Structure formats: C-alpha cells, structure tokens
Amino acid sequence: MENQFYHPASGGHAPEACFEVATASQWLRTAADTPDPVMLYGPLWFENEVACLFADTNAGKSILAVQIADHVARSGRRVLYFDFEMTAKQFQLRYTAANGRTLFAFHENFMRVELSQKAAPCEPAEIIDAIRSVATSHDARVLIIDNITWLCNRCEEGDAAGSLMQALVELKRSYGLSILVLAHTPKRPAGTPLTQNCLAGSKRIANFLDSIFAIGRDYTEPIGNARYIKQIKVRSARETLGEGNVMRCIVGKEDNGNLRFDHIGYGRESDLLQARPTADAHREQLCRQAAELSARGMSLRQIARELGVSKSLVGNLLA
C-alpha cells in the first residue's frame, strides 16, 4: 500500500499491529510537515530528547544542570529538577551571595524535587512511576535527574542502569517529555579526552540516549575553575561542539548569588588538555604564595588582592 501508513486489520492482537509501515519517501514527507526540533539549551539538548550530562566528581555537573533548568524555565516551560545529591541547606548555601543574605532569584517555573524523608522506592519501576506521578501532577514536560548513578545504586537489579534508561525512554514517548540525566565518570587518567567510554555504565546507557555532552577541565586557565563542554553524541542536529571546537567556560558566582558557567570562547580539546603540566605547576606556585602570605597574617581578601585571584580560590588553595 504505497504512500500510506499501514495498520494491519485484525480481530485480535496481531503482532504486526504494533508497527507503522510506509515507504521511505512517505516517512520523509510526513516528517517534513512536523516542526523541527526545538533547542532547550543551545545545541546540547533538544525538546523531546533523553539526554545525558556526565563529568568527573566536582567538575560542576550540578552547577551546569541547575543553570540549564533555570534557562529552560525562563523560556516558559515548567522544569522539575530531581535532586538526589544535595540537601536543601546545601542548595541554599550554593546559591547565596557572598554577603550571606542575598538569595538568587530562580524563575518560578523551576521546581526542585527532593527525596522524601519516608522510605524511598528501590525498584526501577517504582522510581519511574514516582517520577511520572510528580511530573503529571505538576504539569511539567521537562525533567532533570541528578543523578542516574544514585538511582542505580538504590536498585537491586544487576542491570539497573539499562532498565532505568529504557523506562525513561518509554516515559518520554508516552508523555512527550524532555529528560536530562546526570551521570559520573569512572576513574580515568587526568587530562585524557572525553569520549562515550568515559560515561559510567556507557554500554548500558548510551544506546538509549538521543544526545550526550560532558564537562572537562580546561588546563589553560590554571586558577582551577576553568572548564570546557563537549558534545559526545548528537541526533537532532549536526555536531558543533566536538573535539575541535569545545565550549570553554569559567565557573564563578555572581553578586546576586548565582553560581554559573560563563562562556569565554572555544578551543581544541587537545590544546586545553596539553596545558595540564603548566597549569599544575602554576597552581602549586599559587598554593605556596598563598601559604606564605597567610603565615604573615594576611586575610583571604588581602591575599586575593595580592595574587590577583578570587577570594574563593584563595580559600581553596589554603584548604
């Protein structure tokens, strides 16, 4: 039956009834009449995708994910951020200005979800059902889950990651959701390029994902808060932030309490990683200088002014 979608007639439940069959040309014409994918956060995440953001510990995954959530919320979409990492107090401190009083004003469409004090569900089906229930009750179509590693550790199944990802894909299809999951990387040598294999449980997770992007450390900026963002997998558009053109960023807190990634340019991943020995040496030098100035009785603010770095970095150097 050319140029028409084929739904086999059946008096029962024939196996073929779950398929839609048409010519390749018909698929093209039908798809051409539907809207193109809508960007949720630049080329990194599109509407109706299940995407993944991964990075090493303390690289800033949650910082970037919260920034993405607030950005999407300000576009008019309600966002549910399932936070399995931080307590409410830790979240508040992270988004409080240096004066200790000013709280960052997130958009009202951004809703944070924290685990109840009651016993948490342990089976993947229960977890997914709870996520679906909250999304439905709050009329949200954009979900961010921080993080998939925590969820899998709560499950008893051996292939918990694969089971959860498959369930999330079905949730996306059934309810028209856009889902971003955060994940860790297994231990790997510092200064190596980011690839799909750096994603923990990559073989069980990556095949279910529409897009993958990751955060790496930019060693051309030795102060310790430089990062880069790299696309690992793209389905809805062409790759624009691959290894030859990663997005360079600086992580910092604004006066209004907003902790964020600030875009400072682009670069080759290999160049940013090759600078590691120099960056490490520079940081060691800053540590020595900060320690010497602290021993003289100088305050963090005075040391920061003397070294030309931020007060927070001085605190990190002396920790």
N, C-alpha and C positions, 0 to 999 in steps of 0.2 A: 504494500500500500504506500506508494511513493509520495513524498512530500506531506505526509500526515503522520501524526503521532499515533502509535499503535497500542491500544489497550485490549488485549485478548478478552473476548467474551467468555464467561464461564459461569456455570451454575453453582460452582463451589468456590474453592480457593486454589485455583491452578497456580503452580509455581511461577509461571510467566507473568502473572498479574502484578507482580511487584516491579516490573520493568516498564520503561517507556522506550519505544523503538522508533527511530526515524532516520532518514538519510543524513549524512554528514552536512550536506548543504542546508537541509531544513533546520538542523540544530544551529547552524550559523545565522540563518535569517531570524530565527526565533530569539536567539541571544542578542542579536543586534538591536532588537526592539526593546530590550530591557536596559535600565540605566547602567552606566559604567560604575565600577567600584568607587566608593566614596572614601577618601582618606580620613582616618580618625586622628592619626598623628604622623603627618608627613608621609613619606613612602614606607614607613616602618610597619604600620598597622592599618588595615582597611576594614571597613564595615563588613559584618558577616564573616569574619575570619576567626579561626582559632590560632592565636599567635603565641610565641614564647620569647621571653627575655631572660637570658642567663648571663652569669658572671661569677667571678671568684667572690668569696666572702669579703665583705667590707669594700667592695668596688662601687657600691651605690645603686644596686638594683632597686631597692625600695624607694630611694630618693627619686629616681627617674620614673618609676611606676606611679608614684603619687603625683608627680609633675604631669604625667600623661593623663591621669584621672582628672585632675583639675582642668587641664586644657580641654579635654573632651566634654566635661561638664559645662564649661563656658560656651561651648558650641550649641548648647540647648538640649543635650542628651543627659538622661539620668544615669549615673555611674554607681555601681556597687563595688566597693573595694574590700575584699575579704582578707583581713589582716590576721594571719596566723603567726606573725613574727613578733610584733611589739605590743606592749600593754598600752592602755590609754594614756598613762602618765609618760611613758617613753615617747609616744607620738606627740604629746603636748610639748614636751621639752624640746623635741627636734624642731618644732615649728613655732618656737617662742624667740623673740628678738633678743639681742644681747643685753638689753636693759632689764630683762627678766619679767617684763609686764606685757609687752605688745604681742598679741597672738595673731598669726597670719590668718587673713580672712579668706578661707576657701569658698568656692561657689556653692550655693545651696543645693545644686544638682549632684554634688559629690557626697556620697553617703559611705561612711566607713562601717564595716561589719566586723565585730569581734566575737570570738568564741564564747559561748555562754558558760557560766560557772558550773552548770549542770554537766553530767556525763556527756562527752562528745560521741557521735556515731563513729563506728570503726570500720564498717564495711563500705566499699566504694559506692554501692547502690544507695545506701543511706546518706552518704555525704552528698552525692549528686542530687538526690531528692530534696535534701535540705537547701541546697543552693538554688534549685529550681523554685522551691516554695518561696524563698525570700525574694528572688528576682520577680516572680509573678506578683506577689503581694505589694511590692513597691514599684511596679510598672517600669522596671529597668531593662534595657536591652543591651547594656554594656557592662561586662563583668571583668574584674581584675582579681586574680587569685594569687596571694602572696603567702606561701608558695606551694608548688606541686610536690616538692621534696618533703615538706612537713606532712602533707596529706598522705603521701605514700608510706611514711613511717608510722602513721596511725592505722594503716591497713594490715591485715593478716595475710593477704594473698601474696604469693611469690611474685606474680607479675602485676603488682598493684598499679604501677605507672601506666602500663598499657591499657589496663581495664579502665582506669580513670580517664585517660585521654579519649578512648573510644566513647565513653559515656558523655564526655564533654562535647564531642563532635555531634553526637545524636541530639544533645541539648541545643546546640547551635542550630541544627537543621529543623528541629521541631518548633522552636520558639523564635527563630530569627535573631539569635543573639550574636554579639561580638565578644569574644573572650580572649583575654591575655593572661597567660600563666607565667609565673616567675619560677626559675629553677637555678640550682647551684651547678658549679663545675666540679668534677672530681679533682683530686690533687694532680697538678701537672707542673712541668718546669716553668719557672717565671720567665717572662719575655718571649714566649712562643706564640705564633699566630693563633687566632681563634678560628676554629672550624666546627662543623657539626659534631665531630667526635669529642669536643670539649664539653658537650652537654651531658650532664649526668643522666644515665639511662637512655642515651641517644637512640639506640636501636629500637627501644620500646616506645619512644615518644615522638621522634622526628617525623615518622611517616604519617602521623595523624595531623600534623601542623600545616597550616597554609603559609605561615611566614615565621622566620626565626631571626632575631637580632641579638647582639651581645655587646657587653661593655668590657673594654680592655684598658690597661693603664698606659698612659702616654708618658714616656720617659724623657721627652724633650723638654718637659717642664719639671724641674727637679723638686718643686715645693711639695709634691705629694698628693695634690688634689686634681691633677690633670687626667682626663680620661678620653677614650675615643669610643664611638659607637659604630658597629659594623653589621651590615646585612649578611646573613648566612643563608637564608632560603627565602625566595620571593615567588609568589604565584600570580598576584593580581596586577603586577606592573613589571617593568624591566628593573634590573638591579642598578641602583645609582650610588650605593654606599658600600661597595665591595672593597677588597683589599687595596685597590689602587686609589681609593677616594673615600676613606673613612671620615666620619664627622668628629672633629676634635672639640672637646669641651673642658670647662673648668667648673668644679663643684664648689659652690660657696653659698653663704647665707646673706640675704639682703636685709636692709634695715627694718623691713616690715615683718621679719621672722621667716620669710620664705627661703627654704633650703632647696637649691635647684642646680641643674646642669645649664651652664651658659655656653652657647655655641661660639667658638672662636675661630673656626676655619676648617680646612680639610687637609688631608695628608695621606701619604702611603703608609700602610700599617708597618711594613718592614723598616721604614725610616724611624718611626716612633719607637719601635722595639730595640733597634740597634743602639739607641742613645742610652740604654739602661746602665751600662757601666759608669758613664759620666754622671748620670743622674744620681746613682747610688753614692758616688764619691762626693758630689755636691751636698747631698743630704747629710752625709756623715760629717762634713765640714760645718754645716749649719748646726748640727747637734753639739759639736764641740764648742762652737762660738756661743751658742745659747747657754750651755752649761757654765762656761766661764763668766758670762755676764750675770747669770743668776747667782753665782757664787759671790759676786761683788755686791749683791743686794738689790739688783735692778728688778723692777716689776715686769710682768709679762708684756704690758703695754710699752714700756721703755725698751725692752729687748726687741719687740716687733719693729719699733721705730728705728732702732739702731741697725737691724739686719735688713730692713726693707721688706718684711714679710707680714702676714696677718697675725693677729694675736692668737687666734685658734691654732695656727700652725706652730707657734712657739710652745703652746700648751702640749701639742703632740710631740714635739721634739724633746721636751723635758719629761714626758711621761715615762 
